[in-house]
Amino acid sequence: MTQPNALLAEHIQSQVAFALAEDVGSGDITAQLIPDEQQITATVISREPAILCGQAWVNEVFKQLGNTVSITWHNNEGDTLAVNQVFLTLKGHARSILTGERAALNFLQTLSYTATITGQYANIVEGTKLTILDTRKTLPGMRLAQKYAVTVGGGQNHRIGLYDAFLIKENHIMAAGSISNAVSMAKTIAPGKPIEVETENLDEVAMAVHAGADIIMLDNFSYQDMKQAVAEFRGQVKFEASGNMDQGRLLDVAATGVDFVSIGALTKHVQAIDLSLRVSQEQ
């Protein structure tokens, strides 16, 4: 089961604090309609099939609201939820539960969607050598959270940002003068960092391989050209297919022998999983 690492745990604290600040502001005036001593029980239900993701964010929401709510998860992070499945029970201070409801569900719905769509892609290529990767096309402020959700869904992370790996694209190559120059400078600037080069044809693939790139991105290549690139340079570099990738293309891409496929839609085309919080009883 995937769990947030130490860096992400710190991010969750600040992310939840910001979410509560923008929602609660100077105070939840509607919650003040409820007596402060009121205790309730509430359940959260999935209204559609989903992969559960975002438990740490929900836990942090109620921790920051005073730790007056008992949280019981009936499923683990990464579990598949059925329609109308109760997967979370909250018991305790009524004001805290109702004040934290929207922030908690916002995180849960968004991250569960990212995990769910990633799971759909990962299931299609199960049994092949193709690995599903995300991209940097994430919601502002949600980069680490969404990339975590991708791993919960069975995908892997591409680079996290502009600092942990090189991705040399067309404009970088033009500015550097050539693929060879760009790769050479990359090795000098940050020795040991992975170097990926985006290519648009087989000639550029050969240039990138000979320059010493670690990964070659095949941008909008035909299946035949993907196969040729892999056959010619198999074992020398890794190959990543990119460009207008959808679920219907995955098995054809896998058949070419490439190692990775990067899919911006995992984190860019975000919807909210339909979840519902219902107060089931008063205590």
Backbone bond lengths (Angstrom), bond angles and torsions (degrees), N, CA, C in turn:
res aa  C-N    CA-C-N  psi(-1)  N-CA   C-N-CA  omega(-1)  CA-C   N-CA-C  phi
1 M - - - 1.463 - - 1.520 109.70 -
2 T 1.324 116.83 128.75 1.465 121.65 -179.91 1.526 110.29 -73.85
3 Q 1.323 115.90 138.29 1.456 121.85 177.23 1.525 108.81 -133.32
4 P 1.344 117.91 150.22 1.464 120.18 178.06 1.521 111.40 -60.02
5 N 1.335 116.90 140.46 1.456 120.41 175.77 1.527 109.86 -83.32
6 A 1.338 116.34 -179.99 1.467 120.43 -174.59 1.528 111.86 -61.72
7 L 1.345 117.09 -41.70 1.464 120.55 179.52 1.520 110.55 -62.20
8 L 1.324 116.52 -44.28 1.459 120.36 -179.86 1.523 110.92 -67.58
9 A 1.316 117.79 -35.39 1.459 120.72 179.28 1.528 111.14 -59.81
10 E 1.325 116.97 -41.53 1.471 120.76 176.33 1.525 110.39 -64.63
11 H 1.323 115.91 -39.35 1.460 120.79 179.96 1.522 110.33 -64.84
12 I 1.321 116.92 -39.43 1.462 120.84 -179.75 1.523 110.49 -60.26
13 Q 1.320 117.25 -41.69 1.465 120.60 179.71 1.523 111.29 -58.97
14 S 1.321 116.29 -48.42 1.465 119.45 -178.06 1.524 111.21 -71.33
15 Q 1.326 117.13 -35.23 1.461 121.21 -179.20 1.532 110.64 -66.27
16 V 1.316 115.73 -43.24 1.462 119.93 178.53 1.523 110.71 -67.19
17 A 1.324 116.90 -40.05 1.471 120.00 178.27 1.519 110.84 -59.46
18 F 1.318 116.56 -41.48 1.466 120.49 179.30 1.528 110.36 -66.95
19 A 1.336 116.89 -43.09 1.465 120.70 -178.77 1.525 111.12 -62.20
20 L 1.329 116.50 -40.65 1.460 119.71 179.29 1.523 111.19 -70.48
21 A 1.328 116.01 -37.48 1.470 119.37 -179.77 1.519 111.03 -63.58
22 E 1.331 117.19 -41.43 1.465 118.65 -177.89 1.525 111.79 -75.38
23 D 1.346 117.64 -23.18 1.452 120.28 -178.17 1.524 112.12 -92.85
24 V 1.322 116.55 -46.03 1.465 120.89 -175.44 1.525 111.65 -83.41
25 G 1.341 116.02 -36.21 1.459 119.58 179.42 1.516 111.83 56.61
26 S 1.320 116.93 -126.81 1.467 121.11 -177.86 1.522 112.83 -79.93
27 G 1.343 116.50 -5.17 1.468 118.94 177.62 1.514 111.77 147.60
28 D 1.328 116.69 147.58 1.455 122.51 179.28 1.523 108.78 -82.51
29 I 1.330 116.28 99.44 1.465 119.53 -174.67 1.533 111.61 -72.24
30 T 1.322 117.61 -30.07 1.466 119.51 179.43 1.517 110.76 -69.28
31 A 1.335 117.66 -38.06 1.464 120.86 179.39 1.519 111.91 -62.75
32 Q 1.340 116.33 -22.81 1.461 119.51 -179.43 1.529 112.15 -71.04
33 L 1.338 117.58 -8.83 1.465 120.84 173.93 1.527 111.15 -70.04
34 I 1.339 115.58 -18.62 1.466 121.95 -176.05 1.526 108.57 -96.42
35 P 1.321 118.99 134.60 1.486 120.19 176.68 1.521 110.53 -55.24
36 D 1.306 116.85 139.37 1.460 120.95 -175.07 1.520 111.98 -62.04
37 E 1.330 117.60 -27.22 1.457 120.33 -177.65 1.540 112.61 -86.22
38 Q 1.330 117.55 -3.13 1.468 121.17 -175.63 1.530 111.47 -65.02
39 Q 1.318 115.70 131.47 1.466 123.02 176.57 1.531 108.86 -113.78
40 I 1.318 117.45 140.68 1.459 120.95 179.79 1.528 110.37 -139.92
41 T 1.334 114.93 166.86 1.453 123.58 170.49 1.525 107.61 -120.03
42 A 1.327 116.53 133.99 1.461 120.82 178.78 1.520 109.14 -133.90
43 T 1.313 115.77 149.25 1.464 121.02 176.99 1.519 109.50 -121.50
44 V 1.331 115.28 150.94 1.461 121.36 175.30 1.523 107.88 -113.73
45 I 1.340 115.38 131.77 1.459 122.86 -171.48 1.524 109.06 -124.24
46 S 1.325 116.20 140.60 1.463 120.75 173.90 1.517 109.10 -86.94
47 R 1.321 116.76 132.47 1.458 121.52 179.90 1.526 112.26 -99.58
48 E 1.316 116.23 -0.34 1.460 121.50 177.29 1.527 108.22 -153.95
49 P 1.335 118.48 159.30 1.468 119.86 177.90 1.520 110.11 -59.99
50 A 1.329 116.97 141.36 1.465 120.32 -176.98 1.518 110.20 -161.72
51 I 1.325 115.47 159.47 1.456 122.11 168.03 1.523 106.91 -96.94
52 L 1.318 116.12 123.02 1.462 121.53 -176.19 1.527 110.65 -70.77
53 C 1.322 115.72 127.28 1.467 121.01 178.31 1.520 109.73 -152.47
54 G 1.328 115.78 135.36 1.457 120.53 175.17 1.512 114.02 119.69
55 Q 1.331 117.45 16.27 1.462 119.70 -177.05 1.527 112.67 -58.81
56 A 1.328 117.20 -40.40 1.469 120.04 -177.32 1.524 111.53 -62.71
57 W 1.322 117.20 -33.09 1.467 121.05 179.39 1.529 110.25 -69.83
58 V 1.319 116.76 -42.37 1.466 120.57 178.08 1.521 110.34 -63.49
59 N 1.326 116.86 -46.22 1.469 120.17 178.47 1.517 111.27 -57.21
60 E 1.345 115.89 -40.64 1.466 120.34 -177.81 1.521 111.66 -70.34
61 V 1.325 117.71 -34.70 1.469 120.79 177.85 1.527 109.87 -56.71
62 F 1.321 117.20 -50.55 1.462 119.60 -175.32 1.525 112.00 -78.17
63 K 1.316 116.88 -23.28 1.465 119.39 171.96 1.523 109.77 -64.85
64 Q 1.328 116.69 -45.45 1.467 120.46 -178.02 1.529 112.17 -72.74
65 L 1.321 117.23 -17.01 1.462 120.37 177.09 1.530 112.29 -91.30
66 G 1.326 116.59 15.16 1.450 119.91 171.09 1.511 115.82 114.60
67 N 1.335 116.74 -0.32 1.477 119.86 176.94 1.529 112.06 58.35
68 T 1.313 116.58 36.51 1.470 120.74 -178.97 1.527 112.06 -105.01
69 V 1.329 116.33 11.40 1.465 121.21 -177.16 1.525 109.16 -121.19
70 S 1.321 116.23 129.54 1.466 122.05 174.09 1.530 108.37 -85.96
71 I 1.332 116.32 127.49 1.464 121.93 -174.97 1.524 109.17 -112.98
72 T 1.317 116.57 123.35 1.462 121.70 177.56 1.526 109.39 -122.15
73 W 1.320 115.58 114.49 1.463 121.12 176.36 1.526 108.29 -92.21
74 H 1.315 116.18 126.14 1.459 121.12 179.29 1.525 111.71 -92.91
75 N 1.320 116.33 -6.10 1.470 122.10 176.22 1.512 108.57 -137.65
76 N 1.316 116.04 157.70 1.453 121.98 179.16 1.519 111.43 -90.66
77 E 1.310 115.04 158.39 1.465 121.45 172.25 1.529 108.93 -54.78
78 G 1.325 116.25 129.97 1.460 120.42 179.95 1.514 114.28 93.16
79 D 1.337 117.98 -7.92 1.460 120.11 176.95 1.530 110.65 -70.85
80 T 1.318 115.85 151.83 1.454 121.28 174.98 1.521 109.36 -89.20
81 L 1.329 115.58 126.97 1.462 121.68 -179.25 1.521 110.32 -99.34
82 A 1.321 116.00 142.22 1.460 121.61 176.52 1.525 109.79 -93.34
83 V 1.316 116.41 170.18 1.457 121.51 176.71 1.533 109.54 -64.35
84 N 1.335 115.20 134.78 1.470 122.86 178.64 1.528 113.51 63.92
85 Q 1.327 116.24 28.41 1.458 119.78 178.21 1.528 109.98 -90.03
86 V 1.330 116.41 128.89 1.468 121.50 174.02 1.526 107.47 -81.82
87 F 1.317 117.06 118.19 1.464 119.79 -176.59 1.530 113.31 -121.68
88 L 1.335 116.86 -3.93 1.464 119.97 -178.55 1.523 109.57 -148.49
89 T 1.336 116.02 134.78 1.459 121.37 174.11 1.526 109.16 -123.86
90 L 1.315 115.99 132.94 1.456 123.50 178.35 1.525 108.46 -117.38
91 K 1.324 116.35 130.41 1.456 120.63 178.34 1.525 109.21 -131.99
92 G 1.309 116.01 137.23 1.459 118.41 175.44 1.507 113.66 140.78
93 H 1.315 115.22 -145.86 1.454 124.49 -173.28 1.531 110.94 -58.73
94 A 1.321 115.99 116.74 1.463 120.97 -174.23 1.528 111.99 -60.18
95 R 1.305 116.26 -44.10 1.471 118.86 -178.16 1.530 110.79 -61.00
96 S 1.318 117.31 -42.49 1.464 120.39 -178.79 1.523 111.03 -64.70
97 I 1.334 117.16 -42.55 1.460 120.28 -179.64 1.517 110.68 -62.40
98 L 1.308 117.80 -46.10 1.455 120.56 -176.30 1.529 112.37 -75.07
99 T 1.319 116.53 -30.84 1.466 119.57 176.39 1.524 110.60 -69.94
100 G 1.325 116.90 -39.30 1.462 120.05 -177.02 1.510 115.06 -85.48
101 E 1.339 116.23 -8.96 1.469 120.64 -174.11 1.526 113.24 -52.40
102 R 1.324 117.50 -52.43 1.461 119.58 -172.69 1.526 112.01 -69.60
103 A 1.328 117.98 -43.49 1.462 119.32 178.76 1.525 110.61 -61.50
104 A 1.329 115.91 -43.93 1.466 119.93 -179.35 1.525 111.04 -62.08
105 L 1.337 116.66 -46.67 1.462 119.98 -178.18 1.529 111.85 -69.39
106 N 1.318 117.09 -33.52 1.471 118.70 177.71 1.526 110.93 -58.78
107 F 1.313 116.70 -46.84 1.470 119.82 177.49 1.530 110.71 -64.62
108 L 1.313 116.49 -46.76 1.455 121.56 -175.49 1.522 111.73 -63.44
109 Q 1.326 117.13 -42.81 1.465 120.84 -177.90 1.531 111.52 -68.72
110 T 1.327 115.84 -41.49 1.454 119.89 -177.44 1.523 111.65 -69.89
111 L 1.326 116.73 -48.09 1.462 119.98 -177.09 1.525 111.90 -71.23
112 S 1.324 116.73 -34.68 1.458 118.99 176.75 1.529 110.64 -65.87
113 Y 1.321 117.63 -34.11 1.468 118.82 176.51 1.524 110.74 -65.13
114 T 1.328 117.01 -46.57 1.462 119.67 179.85 1.522 110.93 -59.65
115 A 1.338 116.85 -43.20 1.464 120.19 177.32 1.516 111.15 -64.18
116 T 1.328 116.85 -39.50 1.462 121.25 -176.64 1.520 112.02 -67.22
117 I 1.327 117.35 -46.55 1.465 119.49 -179.30 1.524 110.40 -67.90
118 T 1.336 116.35 -36.31 1.467 119.36 175.95 1.522 109.97 -62.38
119 G 1.322 116.74 -41.96 1.453 120.66 178.51 1.513 112.91 -60.24
120 Q 1.324 116.82 -35.59 1.463 120.45 177.91 1.523 110.61 -64.28
121 Y 1.329 116.81 -44.58 1.468 120.63 177.67 1.526 110.66 -65.12
122 A 1.330 116.87 -44.24 1.464 120.55 -177.16 1.522 111.57 -64.42
123 N 1.322 117.19 -36.27 1.461 120.46 179.63 1.524 111.88 -64.82
124 I 1.321 116.85 -35.54 1.462 120.87 -179.11 1.523 111.08 -63.57
125 V 1.338 117.46 -39.38 1.471 120.51 -175.03 1.526 112.49 -96.90
126 E 1.337 116.90 6.86 1.465 119.11 178.14 1.525 109.62 -58.74
127 G 1.321 116.17 132.76 1.454 121.15 -178.00 1.516 114.04 93.45
128 T 1.335 117.36 -8.39 1.465 121.82 173.51 1.527 108.27 -102.38
129 K 1.325 117.14 176.98 1.467 120.97 177.38 1.524 112.28 -90.95
130 L 1.333 117.26 0.81 1.464 121.42 -175.28 1.525 110.81 -78.55
131 T 1.331 116.27 131.06 1.462 123.01 178.99 1.524 109.59 -108.23
132 I 1.333 116.32 133.64 1.463 122.60 178.04 1.527 109.80 -83.26
133 L 1.326 116.43 125.96 1.466 122.22 178.05 1.520 110.65 -117.11
134 D 1.318 115.88 150.59 1.456 121.05 171.72 1.521 109.90 -89.81
135 T 1.328 117.24 -171.66 1.468 122.88 178.15 1.526 108.48 -135.95
136 R 1.326 116.63 -172.55 1.467 121.68 175.30 1.526 111.79 -88.22
137 K 1.310 117.99 7.72 1.468 122.09 -179.99 1.529 108.74 -83.21
138 T 1.315 115.20 71.08 1.454 122.02 -176.74 1.527 110.46 -112.85
139 L 1.327 116.18 165.46 1.460 120.23 174.89 1.527 109.37 -67.74
140 P 1.331 118.44 137.14 1.462 120.15 179.23 1.527 111.64 -54.44
141 G 1.325 115.62 130.29 1.453 120.76 179.65 1.517 114.67 82.97
142 M 1.345 117.03 -5.00 1.464 120.91 -176.54 1.531 112.02 -115.72
143 R 1.324 117.89 15.86 1.466 121.68 -173.99 1.533 112.55 -55.61
144 L 1.327 117.03 -57.47 1.460 119.82 -176.77 1.522 111.49 -66.23
145 A 1.323 116.47 -36.74 1.459 120.01 -179.35 1.522 110.97 -65.34
146 Q 1.326 117.17 -47.41 1.460 119.76 -178.69 1.525 111.63 -68.33
147 K 1.320 116.96 -37.78 1.466 118.41 178.30 1.530 110.98 -66.60
148 Y 1.322 116.53 -34.15 1.461 119.78 172.40 1.526 109.88 -61.90
149 A 1.327 117.09 -44.68 1.465 120.96 -179.01 1.528 111.62 -61.69
150 V 1.320 117.00 -34.88 1.469 120.52 176.59 1.526 110.11 -59.70
151 T 1.322 117.17 -42.89 1.473 119.96 -179.75 1.524 111.15 -67.85
152 V 1.327 117.03 -34.53 1.463 120.26 176.34 1.524 110.31 -62.98
153 G 1.328 116.75 -35.30 1.454 121.52 -179.66 1.513 114.88 -80.51
154 G 1.334 117.22 -5.52 1.457 120.04 177.11 1.505 115.15 104.51
155 G 1.327 117.19 7.08 1.460 120.80 174.42 1.515 111.25 -96.08
156 Q 1.327 115.46 -177.77 1.455 121.13 175.89 1.524 109.27 -126.45
157 N 1.327 114.70 159.65 1.466 120.24 -179.20 1.514 111.43 -87.27
158 H 1.325 114.62 135.87 1.457 121.00 165.24 1.529 104.70 -75.95
159 R 1.298 119.16 -162.38 1.471 118.20 177.56 1.528 109.56 -60.62
160 I 1.324 115.84 149.46 1.456 120.83 -179.14 1.526 110.35 -75.17
161 G 1.328 116.32 -41.73 1.461 120.54 -179.83 1.510 110.66 -153.06
162 L 1.301 115.61 -156.89 1.461 121.63 -177.76 1.524 112.81 -82.58
163 Y 1.322 116.80 0.75 1.461 120.83 -170.47 1.522 114.51 -107.27
164 D 1.340 118.30 -18.12 1.458 118.83 -170.54 1.523 114.23 -106.15
165 A 1.315 118.26 -4.39 1.465 121.42 176.25 1.527 108.56 -164.48
166 F 1.329 115.42 154.74 1.466 121.08 175.46 1.528 109.29 -89.47
167 L 1.315 116.14 136.32 1.455 121.74 166.44 1.523 106.09 -130.70
168 I 1.324 114.58 99.89 1.455 121.71 -173.28 1.521 108.97 -88.97
169 K 1.330 115.92 111.69 1.459 121.52 -176.44 1.531 110.48 -104.56
170 E 1.327 114.60 -178.64 1.461 121.48 -174.29 1.525 112.57 -53.60
171 N 1.331 117.72 -46.10 1.463 119.97 -178.03 1.528 112.12 -67.59
172 H 1.340 116.67 -35.16 1.466 119.37 175.81 1.533 110.16 -63.86
173 I 1.331 115.66 -41.86 1.467 120.13 -178.93 1.526 110.62 -64.18
174 M 1.320 116.12 -42.97 1.473 119.88 179.21 1.523 110.62 -62.08
175 A 1.346 116.10 -43.05 1.459 119.64 -178.62 1.528 111.66 -68.17
176 A 1.332 116.48 -34.70 1.471 120.55 -178.73 1.518 112.70 -81.35
177 G 1.315 116.94 -19.16 1.459 120.92 178.24 1.508 114.31 105.57
178 S 1.336 117.15 -29.73 1.464 121.07 179.15 1.517 109.15 -171.64
179 I 1.315 115.20 165.69 1.468 120.16 175.19 1.518 110.17 -61.44
180 S 1.315 116.07 -44.26 1.468 120.64 -178.88 1.527 111.46 -59.72
181 N 1.342 116.79 -44.40 1.466 120.38 179.20 1.528 110.89 -63.45
182 A 1.318 115.60 -42.79 1.462 119.81 -177.50 1.523 111.27 -63.23
183 V 1.335 116.90 -45.65 1.461 120.55 -179.89 1.526 110.63 -65.75
184 S 1.323 116.79 -40.83 1.459 120.87 179.46 1.520 111.42 -61.40
185 M 1.333 116.89 -44.55 1.462 120.51 178.56 1.526 111.45 -65.70
186 A 1.330 116.55 -37.60 1.465 120.25 179.27 1.522 110.96 -60.22
187 K 1.310 116.20 -41.10 1.468 120.21 -179.89 1.518 111.88 -66.29
188 T 1.321 116.35 -28.76 1.462 120.94 178.07 1.525 111.68 -79.63
189 I 1.321 115.78 -40.74 1.462 121.07 -176.60 1.526 111.94 -66.71
190 A 1.326 116.44 -45.75 1.471 120.17 -176.72 1.518 109.43 -142.83
191 P 1.323 116.61 78.51 1.471 120.19 -179.35 1.530 110.97 -57.14
192 G 1.304 115.45 134.65 1.455 120.34 177.85 1.509 115.46 92.98
193 K 1.330 117.26 -15.76 1.456 119.39 177.19 1.529 109.22 -75.31
194 P 1.328 117.73 140.72 1.467 120.13 178.34 1.527 111.30 -59.22
195 I 1.309 115.49 141.53 1.470 121.32 179.94 1.520 108.96 -119.99
196 E 1.316 115.47 117.67 1.459 121.45 176.01 1.525 108.32 -115.95
197 V 1.323 116.04 140.16 1.459 121.72 179.61 1.522 109.14 -121.60
198 E 1.319 116.05 128.16 1.460 121.71 175.06 1.525 109.09 -81.05
199 T 1.327 116.23 129.19 1.465 121.11 -179.78 1.521 110.07 -124.91
200 E 1.339 114.76 154.08 1.461 120.42 -177.82 1.521 113.02 -118.23
201 N 1.343 117.47 -6.05 1.465 120.91 178.24 1.527 108.96 -158.30
202 L 1.319 115.94 171.78 1.465 120.83 -175.27 1.524 112.96 -67.63
203 D 1.314 117.79 -30.67 1.468 120.32 176.66 1.525 110.30 -62.49
204 E 1.339 116.47 -42.83 1.460 119.74 179.35 1.534 111.06 -68.30
205 V 1.327 116.91 -32.36 1.467 119.70 175.52 1.521 109.85 -59.36
206 A 1.328 116.64 -47.72 1.466 120.76 -179.39 1.529 110.70 -61.36
207 M 1.330 116.59 -41.87 1.463 120.32 179.20 1.527 110.70 -61.57
208 A 1.320 117.06 -43.78 1.463 121.25 -177.33 1.525 111.36 -67.49
209 V 1.328 116.36 -39.61 1.463 119.86 178.22 1.521 110.29 -63.93
210 H 1.312 116.62 -47.50 1.470 121.08 -178.25 1.530 111.71 -67.55
211 A 1.333 116.95 -26.04 1.467 120.34 177.91 1.521 112.10 -75.52
212 G 1.339 117.08 -17.17 1.462 119.98 177.85 1.511 115.11 101.95
213 A 1.342 117.96 23.14 1.461 120.52 176.54 1.522 109.96 -66.44
214 D 1.322 115.92 153.00 1.463 121.81 177.97 1.524 111.88 -88.96
215 I 1.321 115.07 -36.87 1.467 121.34 -177.64 1.527 108.10 -133.73
216 I 1.314 116.12 139.58 1.460 121.53 176.15 1.519 108.47 -112.37
217 M 1.325 116.67 123.01 1.454 120.74 173.93 1.520 108.70 -89.36
218 L 1.318 115.78 124.81 1.461 122.27 177.79 1.523 107.33 -98.23
219 D 1.317 116.07 97.81 1.457 121.80 -171.91 1.523 110.94 -89.16
220 N 1.334 115.87 112.81 1.467 121.95 178.89 1.531 112.84 56.84
221 F 1.320 116.99 37.92 1.458 121.67 176.25 1.536 110.09 -78.44
222 S 1.325 116.17 150.68 1.459 119.99 169.91 1.525 108.93 -70.59
223 Y 1.331 117.03 160.31 1.462 119.95 177.92 1.526 110.90 -59.48
224 Q 1.336 116.90 -39.61 1.460 120.59 -179.19 1.520 111.35 -63.08
225 D 1.335 116.90 -41.86 1.470 119.60 179.37 1.522 111.34 -70.11
226 M 1.333 117.02 -33.99 1.472 119.03 174.22 1.529 109.84 -59.97
227 K 1.325 116.26 -47.81 1.468 120.96 -179.98 1.519 111.31 -59.23
228 Q 1.345 116.40 -42.17 1.463 119.80 -178.17 1.521 111.43 -66.01
229 A 1.333 116.68 -41.79 1.463 120.36 179.54 1.527 110.53 -62.17
230 V 1.316 116.44 -44.98 1.464 120.26 -179.64 1.523 110.89 -64.84
231 A 1.338 116.71 -43.75 1.465 120.56 -178.54 1.524 111.86 -62.75
232 E 1.332 116.74 -37.40 1.463 120.40 -175.36 1.520 112.14 -77.02
233 F 1.338 117.38 -34.05 1.463 119.23 -172.27 1.532 112.67 -122.55
234 R 1.307 117.06 21.09 1.460 121.38 -179.73 1.527 110.71 -55.53
235 G 1.339 116.07 131.54 1.452 121.00 178.88 1.515 114.61 89.12
236 Q 1.328 117.38 -15.58 1.472 120.18 179.96 1.524 112.19 -90.95
237 V 1.325 115.99 -34.04 1.465 121.85 -179.27 1.525 108.59 -146.03
238 K 1.329 115.69 170.31 1.453 122.11 170.18 1.521 108.68 -97.88
239 F 1.338 115.82 152.06 1.461 120.53 -179.07 1.518 110.94 -120.46
240 E 1.328 114.59 137.86 1.466 121.96 178.04 1.523 109.08 -123.71
241 A 1.320 117.13 124.21 1.460 121.93 174.93 1.524 109.06 -88.44
242 S 1.329 115.54 141.70 1.463 119.97 -176.96 1.522 109.11 -151.44
243 G 1.337 114.84 153.15 1.452 120.11 174.46 1.513 113.12 110.33
244 N 1.354 116.16 107.50 1.466 121.88 175.57 1.529 112.82 55.12
245 M 1.316 115.44 43.96 1.453 119.70 -179.97 1.526 110.27 -86.63
246 D 1.337 115.46 132.55 1.451 120.56 173.88 1.522 108.86 -137.12
247 Q 1.322 116.40 176.89 1.454 120.08 -174.08 1.526 112.48 -62.95
248 G 1.316 117.02 -31.81 1.450 120.59 -178.60 1.520 114.34 -68.56
249 R 1.328 117.35 -18.00 1.464 121.20 -177.49 1.531 113.33 -97.25
250 L 1.307 117.33 -11.35 1.458 119.73 -167.06 1.525 114.08 -60.68
251 L 1.307 117.90 -45.93 1.464 119.03 -176.62 1.525 111.45 -67.91
252 D 1.335 117.13 -34.02 1.468 119.50 175.65 1.528 110.45 -66.05
253 V 1.325 116.25 -39.34 1.469 120.18 177.05 1.524 109.88 -64.97
254 A 1.321 116.71 -44.41 1.464 120.37 179.99 1.525 111.11 -59.25
255 A 1.335 116.86 -36.11 1.463 121.33 -177.58 1.520 112.60 -67.76
256 T 1.327 117.99 -17.04 1.473 120.49 179.80 1.519 111.67 -77.93
257 G 1.329 117.51 -17.91 1.458 120.49 179.76 1.508 115.52 95.49
258 V 1.344 117.87 2.98 1.465 119.20 178.19 1.526 109.33 -66.89
259 D 1.323 115.76 159.28 1.458 121.28 -175.41 1.523 113.47 -88.14
260 F 1.335 116.09 -37.20 1.460 121.32 -173.11 1.521 110.80 -133.16
261 V 1.325 114.81 156.13 1.465 120.84 167.14 1.525 106.49 -134.42
262 S 1.331 116.86 127.94 1.464 121.14 -179.48 1.521 108.84 -100.82
263 I 1.342 115.29 135.79 1.461 121.30 -171.57 1.524 109.32 -133.23
264 G 1.313 116.80 106.81 1.456 121.18 179.55 1.514 113.23 -66.12
265 A 1.331 117.01 -27.64 1.462 120.86 -176.16 1.523 113.08 -62.75
266 L 1.322 118.35 -21.29 1.461 120.44 -179.44 1.522 111.46 -58.46
267 T 1.309 116.45 -37.33 1.466 121.01 -175.00 1.526 113.77 -119.82
268 K 1.322 116.51 -10.14 1.467 119.86 -176.80 1.523 111.91 -94.90
269 H 1.323 117.11 -43.46 1.462 122.01 -178.44 1.527 108.91 -92.21
270 V 1.322 115.56 75.88 1.467 120.71 -169.79 1.521 110.94 -95.25
271 Q 1.324 114.73 132.83 1.449 122.10 170.44 1.527 107.61 -120.09
272 A 1.313 115.90 176.54 1.467 120.53 178.67 1.519 108.93 -109.74
273 I 1.323 116.66 126.04 1.460 120.18 172.14 1.534 107.87 -62.49
274 D 1.318 116.60 137.57 1.459 121.56 -176.98 1.530 109.81 -77.95
275 L 1.325 115.32 106.75 1.459 122.51 178.49 1.522 109.08 -123.00
276 S 1.304 116.04 154.58 1.466 119.90 -178.88 1.515 110.65 -138.79
277 L 1.344 115.97 132.22 1.460 121.63 174.57 1.526 107.98 -103.12
278 R 1.321 116.31 126.61 1.454 120.89 -179.39 1.533 109.81 -128.01
279 V 1.328 114.78 131.89 1.470 119.33 173.21 1.523 106.77 -76.77
280 S 1.336 115.82 120.72 1.461 119.48 -174.02 1.510 113.28 -99.15
281 Q 1.349 117.86 -23.52 1.464 119.02 178.88 1.514 109.65 -165.25
282 E 1.307 115.63 157.58 1.454 122.06 172.13 1.518 107.53 -102.17
283 Q 1.340 115.67 147.87 1.463 120.38 179.66 1.529 109.92 -106.12
